[in-house]
Amino acid sequence: MNKNRIGCLFFLVGLLIHNASAQTNFIDGTVVTNESDTLRGQIDFQGWDRNPSVISFRNGSVVRTYSPAQIKSFMVSDVQYMSMILPVEQYSLQVKNMTTALNPGIRKDSVFLELLLTGFANLYYLNDRNFTPHFFYQVEGQEVKELSNYHFIKITDVGKKIVANPKRYLGTLNLLMNDCIDISVEKPGYKIADLKKLFTQYNQCKSPSSNPNISTRRKKLLFEPGIILGASLTSFSFEQGGSDEKATASPSANATFGFALNIVLPGNNRRWSINNELTYRAFSATTETVGSLNGYKTVTTYDFDVTALKLTNAVRYEYAAKNIRPFFNVGLFNSFALKNENKRVHVLYLSNEVRTNETNPAITTKDHEIGFLVGGGMAYKRFLVEVRYEKGNGISNVVGYSTTINTFYILCTYRLSKSKRR
């Protein structure tokens, strides 16, 4: 395999990684100013894992940056964020950063809180700069308060350090909801799903005739099934240690097809995904080596004919562009043989005769091959076109015999469903 081609692939992947963090993704959104005016335009939506500290808003050709102090709220991708200036507990969920203080430090901060639910009691969410989750609630006519989930290091009587979590938020919820006797607050975890369910029950208890207003927060995972068609070009080399039987076959061109299931991960604007494929793979190869025995010419030929089902699992990064979206992926494959045939033909040219000896099979082969892959391409609407390189660990199962298999692919994938990333 041409090392320059492989190097070019890795170079292109490197360029993609280098530029990944520099993308913008302006999609339709609204901003409510401090004067209660609603501005319609586009917001640079990055699918934030942490609540943003500032946002970029585009109206026509003008792009402005807003902090929580400059606007009342904004909405993008069906998620609403409210500007708040309020006290926020300062602590970490990483043990190495925890302290032995019994109470958290408090800092008054200006933040964008994600609105999870509205009603008699609103529920808000903040994932801070240290990836520490915080939940806040607000009862009608009252100020916003935090549901404390402070963790700290506790030293036991024998001097052992343990992580303590008094779950103070459960006490707050008990006091808040004690007039709704059918609601149990002993079990909810400090999680979005648990607290949204609990506050929905509470709001229905306080206002039975009202309909709960729940934020349409994006699902955890998205599934993108697809059909694959393409072509492969496989180079095959065979070597027997300690002999002159070493040769490379001419590249084998074959068709490939199969199914794909791309699992899109939450966060980071849905750019990262796990791409899984089940495809048909085939190649044939003939190697020929010329040697000599006692001064007479010998020609040894090996023929290989392989078909297999291949399972591919790769990490994919897809740019969040509006139309043509570049992507790259790296991963592993497992190939399981359906047919794995080979034979050896050895011809000895004597002065007055030709002797032929055929061995079938020539070597014992493996039914399972593993390897790595790297590739990249472009996505447009439901279509993806990709160039991919794969290298396997060979199919020989005999000590002293080695096979090297390198394959280039041109693949076209058609996604069976429209993307729901936005």
Secondary structure, DSSP 8 states (H G I E B T S, - for coil): --HHHHHHHHHHHHHHHHHHTT---EEEEEEEETTS-EEEEEEE----SS--S-EEEEETTEEEEE-GGGEEEEEETTEEEEEEEEEEEE--SSGGG----SS-EEEEEEEEEEEEEESSEEEEEEE-TTS-EEEEEEETTS--EEE----EEEE-TTS-EEEE---HHHHHHHHHHTT-TT---SS--SSHHHHHHHHHHHHHHH-TTS--EE-----S-EEEEEEEEEEEEEEEEEEETTSS-EEE---EEEEEEEEEEEEE-SSGGG-EEEEEEEEEEEEEEEEEEEEEETTEEEEEEEEEEEEEEEEEEEEEEE---SSEEEEEEEEEEEEEEEEEEEEEEEEEE-SS-EEEEEESSSS-B-SEEEEEEEEEEEEETTEEEEEEEEEE--SB-STTEEEEEEEEEEEEEEESS-----
